[in-house]
Amino acid sequence: MSRTTTFLLALLVLVSSIDLQQANGAPLPEAASSAGSAATATQLAQRLMSNVPTFGGCWVFPANNTWNTPVSNLPVRPESAATIAHSAAVGGYNKVRFTMWSEPTSGMTAIVVPANQPLVPITYTAYPAQSDPGPFPIPLTVPTEGSTDRHILVVQQGTCRLYELWLTSRNYATGGWNAGTGAVWDLSSNATRPPNWTSADAAGLAIMPGLLRYDEVASGHIKHALRMLVGTSRNAYVWPATHQVGINDAHLFPMGARLRLRANFDTSGFTGQSKVIATALKEYGVIVADQGPEFMISGTGDARWDDQNMNQIRNIPTSAFEYVDNGPVHVG
């Protein structure tokens, strides 16, 4: 059975066993009137699939995955305004910014490799007990992130597995890679890291699903939340994050915190790429996934980014966001 067929069957189970409005972020009235209809179930599964991001011929997690779930209807946490203001003050910055721009080597790079990509050994240098063992199908020529984090992100065709490494360098003795941590993700599954485990990201989340990519913006619709960094985080996390790296300050964001651009924030004058991004920030918002420059959204560098147009997003103040209630906070 192919992975495509397996995933379709899983979606058919999904539409018959979960609240479709929660999974897709909008009411699907035909579910009630056509219960038990195989044809309708297939149509609903196809609708769910149409709202799932893709990369390298793979769906990027199921439709009801946290990354793919809208937050436009979630309640605002009582501490929202105070937390946003305090985080901005601690981080020393109060506007949105990006890791990438029109320089192709900026930001992160996620690549696709074939199913027969040769495996290479991985040697862990920081958190071996919390990392998935190699070998991984990662080319020795793969580009690494230009920042000090030196992430590597690879999706393998056919298997639809995502391989992510942090703090990488070549290991010439083994013919593979050194990495601080590493994680393997099945893109057809909602499985998370074990509690208190990290990944290639501080929050214990996958990185690639949250990247801002040019092709999605060019399509006119971003279908997932975006990965965001904060200067300093709280020593806590919100599921499906599984790990924290912060300090004992309840007025900071925990890992896995979800924020959205306020619905009443005026974006009527936004145009082009910024209009698409602003819409996604209202519908899907951002997920706090690591520490770094305050309120920085992660993406892939691309010569087609319109830096001047995207200044519309860079001028959005942090006070235009809301910290929403996406689950209980687990203090580390």
C-alpha positions as CSV (number, residue, x, y, z in Angstrom):
1,M,0.0,0.0,0.0
2,S,1.4,3.4,-1.0
3,R,1.9,6.2,1.6
4,T,-0.5,8.3,-0.4
5,T,-3.2,5.6,0.0
6,T,-2.4,5.1,3.6
7,F,-2.7,8.8,4.3
8,L,-6.0,9.0,2.4
9,L,-7.4,6.1,4.5
10,A,-6.2,7.8,7.6
11,L,-8.0,11.0,6.6
12,L,-11.2,9.0,6.0
13,V,-10.9,7.7,9.6
14,L,-10.2,11.2,10.7
15,V,-13.3,12.7,9.2
16,S,-15.5,10.1,10.7
17,S,-14.0,10.2,14.2
18,I,-13.2,13.9,15.0
19,D,-15.0,17.2,15.0
20,L,-14.5,18.4,11.5
21,Q,-15.0,22.0,12.4
22,Q,-12.1,21.8,14.8
23,A,-9.9,19.9,12.3
24,N,-10.5,22.3,9.4
25,G,-11.2,25.5,11.2
26,A,-14.6,25.9,9.5
27,P,-18.1,24.2,9.7
28,L,-18.6,21.4,7.3
29,P,-22.4,21.0,7.3
30,E,-22.5,18.1,4.8
31,A,-20.9,15.9,7.4
32,A,-24.2,15.8,9.4
33,S,-26.5,15.3,6.5
34,S,-24.4,12.6,4.7
35,A,-23.1,10.6,7.6
36,G,-22.1,7.1,6.5
37,S,-21.7,8.1,2.9
38,A,-18.4,6.8,1.5
39,A,-18.5,9.3,-1.4
40,T,-19.0,12.2,1.0
41,A,-16.3,11.0,3.3
42,T,-13.9,10.9,0.4
43,Q,-14.9,14.5,-0.6
44,L,-14.4,15.6,3.0
45,A,-11.0,13.9,3.1
46,Q,-10.1,15.6,-0.2
47,R,-11.1,19.0,1.3
48,L,-8.9,18.4,4.3
49,M,-6.0,17.4,2.1
50,S,-6.4,20.5,0.0
51,N,-5.8,22.5,3.2
52,V,-2.7,20.6,4.2
53,P,0.7,22.2,3.2
54,T,2.9,20.1,0.9
55,F,6.7,19.9,0.5
56,G,8.6,17.6,-1.8
57,G,5.5,15.8,-2.8
58,C,4.6,15.1,0.9
59,W,1.8,16.4,3.0
60,V,3.3,18.3,5.9
61,F,1.5,16.6,8.8
62,P,-2.2,15.8,9.0
63,A,-4.9,18.4,8.6
64,N,-5.6,18.5,12.4
65,N,-1.9,18.9,13.3
66,T,-1.2,22.0,15.5
67,W,0.8,23.6,12.7
68,N,-2.1,23.3,10.3
69,T,-4.9,24.4,12.7
70,P,-6.3,27.9,12.6
71,V,-6.3,29.9,15.9
72,S,-8.7,32.7,14.8
73,N,-11.4,31.4,17.2
74,L,-9.3,30.6,20.3
75,P,-9.8,32.7,23.4
76,V,-7.3,35.3,24.4
77,R,-5.3,34.6,27.6
78,P,-5.9,37.1,30.4
79,E,-2.2,37.8,30.6
80,S,-1.9,38.5,26.8
81,A,-1.2,42.2,26.8
82,A,1.1,42.1,29.8
83,T,3.1,39.1,28.4
84,I,3.5,40.7,25.0
85,A,4.7,44.0,26.4
86,H,7.1,42.3,28.9
87,S,8.6,40.0,26.3
88,A,9.2,43.0,23.9
89,A,10.8,44.9,26.8
90,V,13.1,42.0,27.8
91,G,13.9,41.3,24.1
92,G,14.6,44.9,23.4
93,Y,12.4,45.0,20.2
94,N,8.7,45.7,19.6
95,K,8.1,45.0,15.9
96,V,8.0,41.9,13.6
97,R,11.1,40.8,11.8
98,F,12.2,38.0,9.6
99,T,15.3,35.7,9.4
100,M,15.2,35.8,5.6
101,W,15.1,38.3,2.8
102,S,15.9,38.4,-1.0
103,E,19.4,37.1,-0.4
104,P,19.0,33.4,-1.2
105,T,21.5,32.3,1.5
106,S,19.6,34.1,4.2
107,G,17.2,32.3,6.6
108,M,17.0,28.5,6.4
109,T,17.2,26.0,3.6
110,A,15.0,22.9,3.4
111,I,15.9,20.4,0.7
112,V,14.3,17.3,-0.8
113,V,16.3,14.1,-1.4
114,P,15.3,11.0,-3.3
115,A,14.2,7.8,-1.6
116,N,17.5,6.2,-2.5
117,Q,19.6,8.9,-1.0
118,P,22.7,7.3,0.7
119,L,22.7,7.2,4.5
120,V,25.5,8.8,6.5
121,P,26.4,8.4,10.2
122,I,25.4,11.1,12.7
123,T,27.5,11.8,15.8
124,Y,25.7,13.7,18.5
125,T,27.7,16.3,20.6
126,A,25.2,17.9,22.9
127,Y,22.0,15.8,23.6
128,P,22.6,12.3,22.4
129,A,20.0,10.8,24.8
130,Q,17.3,13.0,23.4
131,S,18.2,12.6,19.7
132,D,17.1,10.0,17.1
133,P,20.0,7.8,16.1
134,G,21.4,7.9,12.6
135,P,22.3,7.2,9.9
136,F,20.3,9.8,8.0
137,P,19.9,10.4,4.3
138,I,21.6,13.8,4.3
139,P,24.0,14.7,1.5
140,L,27.5,15.8,2.5
141,T,27.0,18.9,0.3
142,V,23.7,20.0,1.9
143,P,23.6,23.7,2.8
144,T,23.6,24.5,6.5
145,E,21.9,27.5,8.1
146,G,24.2,30.5,8.1
147,S,23.5,31.4,11.7
148,T,25.3,29.9,14.7
149,D,22.5,27.3,15.0
150,R,23.6,25.7,11.7
151,H,20.4,23.7,11.2
152,I,20.0,21.2,8.4
153,L,16.5,20.3,7.2
154,V,15.9,17.4,4.7
155,V,12.7,15.8,3.5
156,Q,13.0,12.4,1.9
157,Q,10.7,11.6,-1.0
158,G,8.8,8.3,-0.9
159,T,9.2,7.8,2.9
160,C,7.9,11.4,3.6
161,R,10.2,11.6,6.6
162,L,11.7,14.9,7.8
163,Y,15.3,14.8,9.1
164,E,16.4,17.9,11.2
165,L,19.8,18.6,12.8
166,W,21.0,21.4,15.0
167,L,24.6,22.7,15.5
168,T,26.0,20.7,12.6
169,S,29.5,20.3,11.2
170,R,31.1,17.7,8.9
171,N,32.7,14.7,10.6
172,Y,35.4,13.7,8.2
173,A,36.5,10.8,10.3
174,T,33.1,9.0,10.0
175,G,32.2,10.5,6.6
176,G,29.0,11.9,8.0
177,W,27.8,14.8,10.3
178,N,28.3,16.0,13.8
179,A,25.2,17.5,15.4
180,G,24.1,18.9,18.7
181,T,20.7,17.2,18.4
182,G,18.7,15.5,15.7
183,A,15.1,14.4,15.2
184,V,13.2,12.4,12.6
185,W,9.5,13.3,11.9
186,D,6.9,11.1,10.1
187,L,5.0,13.8,8.1
188,S,1.9,11.6,8.0
189,S,1.7,11.4,11.8
190,N,0.9,13.8,14.7
191,A,3.4,12.0,17.0
192,T,5.4,14.3,19.2
193,R,8.8,14.0,21.0
194,P,8.6,12.4,24.5
195,P,8.0,14.8,27.3
196,N,11.0,17.0,28.2
197,W,12.8,16.0,25.0
198,T,14.2,18.6,22.7
199,S,14.5,18.2,18.9
200,A,16.5,20.3,16.5
201,D,14.5,23.2,17.9
202,A,14.4,24.3,21.6
203,A,10.6,23.6,21.9
204,G,10.9,20.0,20.8
205,L,8.9,20.8,17.6
206,A,9.7,20.3,13.9
207,I,11.2,23.3,12.2
208,M,10.4,23.0,8.5
209,P,6.6,23.0,8.9
210,G,6.7,26.5,10.3
211,L,9.0,28.2,7.8
212,L,7.7,31.1,5.7
213,R,8.4,29.9,2.1
214,Y,8.1,32.0,-1.1
215,D,6.1,29.4,-3.1
216,E,3.4,29.4,-0.5
217,V,3.1,33.2,-0.5
218,A,3.1,33.2,-4.3
219,S,0.1,30.8,-4.2
220,G,-1.8,33.4,-2.3
221,H,-2.5,31.3,0.8
222,I,-0.2,30.2,3.7
223,K,-1.9,27.1,5.3
224,H,0.0,26.8,8.6
225,A,1.4,28.7,11.6
226,L,4.8,30.3,11.3
227,R,7.8,29.6,13.6
228,M,8.8,32.5,15.8
229,L,11.7,33.3,18.1
230,V,11.6,35.3,21.3
231,G,14.6,36.9,23.1
232,T,14.0,35.1,26.3
233,S,11.3,32.5,27.1
234,R,9.7,31.1,30.3
235,N,10.9,27.8,31.7
236,A,7.7,26.1,30.5
237,Y,6.0,24.7,27.4
238,V,2.6,24.2,25.9
239,W,1.8,20.9,24.1
240,P,2.7,19.8,21.4
241,A,6.0,21.5,22.4
242,T,7.8,19.1,24.8
243,H,10.8,21.1,26.0
244,Q,11.8,24.4,27.5
245,V,14.9,26.5,27.7
246,G,13.7,29.5,29.6
247,I,13.9,31.3,32.9
248,N,11.6,31.5,35.9
249,D,9.4,34.4,34.7
250,A,5.7,33.8,34.4
251,H,5.4,37.0,32.3
252,L,7.3,35.5,29.4
253,F,6.1,33.2,26.7
254,P,6.6,29.4,27.2
255,M,7.8,27.3,24.3
256,G,4.8,26.3,22.1
257,A,2.9,29.5,22.9
258,R,0.5,30.6,20.1
259,L,0.0,34.2,19.1
260,R,-2.1,35.7,16.3
261,L,-2.5,39.1,14.7
262,R,-5.6,40.8,16.1
263,A,-8.6,40.5,13.8
264,N,-9.3,44.2,14.0
265,F,-5.7,45.2,13.1
266,D,-6.1,47.2,9.9
267,T,-4.4,45.5,7.0
268,S,-6.6,46.9,4.3
269,G,-3.7,48.9,2.9
270,F,-1.4,45.9,2.8
271,T,-0.4,44.6,-0.7
272,G,1.4,41.8,-2.4
273,Q,3.4,39.4,-0.3
274,S,2.7,41.3,2.9
275,K,-1.1,40.9,2.4
276,V,-0.7,37.1,2.2
277,I,1.5,37.0,5.2
278,A,-0.7,39.3,7.3
279,T,-3.8,37.1,6.5
280,A,-1.9,34.0,7.7
281,L,-0.9,35.8,10.9
282,K,-4.5,36.4,11.7
283,E,-5.7,32.9,10.7
284,Y,-2.9,30.7,11.9
285,G,-0.6,33.0,13.8
286,V,2.8,32.0,15.1
287,I,4.3,29.4,17.4
288,V,7.1,30.2,19.8
289,A,9.7,27.6,19.1
290,D,13.2,28.9,20.1
291,Q,15.1,31.8,21.6
292,G,16.9,34.3,19.5
293,P,16.1,37.8,18.2
294,E,12.8,39.0,19.6
295,F,9.7,38.4,17.5
296,M,11.6,37.0,14.6
297,I,9.7,34.9,12.1
298,S,11.7,32.1,10.4
299,G,11.7,31.5,6.6
300,T,13.7,30.5,3.6
301,G,15.8,32.9,1.6
302,D,14.7,33.6,-1.9
303,A,15.7,36.1,-4.6
304,R,12.0,36.6,-5.3
305,W,11.2,38.1,-1.9
306,D,10.2,41.8,-2.3
307,D,12.0,43.3,0.7
308,Q,10.4,46.7,0.3
309,N,6.9,45.2,0.2
310,M,7.6,43.1,3.2
311,N,8.5,46.2,5.2
312,Q,4.7,46.4,5.7
313,I,5.0,43.3,7.9
314,R,8.2,44.6,9.6
315,N,6.3,47.7,10.7
316,I,3.6,45.7,12.6
317,P,4.1,46.4,16.3
318,T,4.1,43.5,18.7
319,S,1.2,45.1,20.5
320,A,-0.9,44.2,17.5
321,F,-0.8,40.6,18.5
322,E,-2.8,38.5,21.0
323,Y,-1.5,35.6,23.1
324,V,-4.2,32.9,22.8
325,D,-5.1,29.9,24.9
326,N,-4.0,26.8,23.1
327,G,-3.7,24.6,26.1
328,P,-2.3,24.3,29.7
329,V,1.2,25.6,30.4
330,H,3.6,22.9,31.7
331,V,6.2,24.4,33.9
332,G,9.7,22.9,33.5
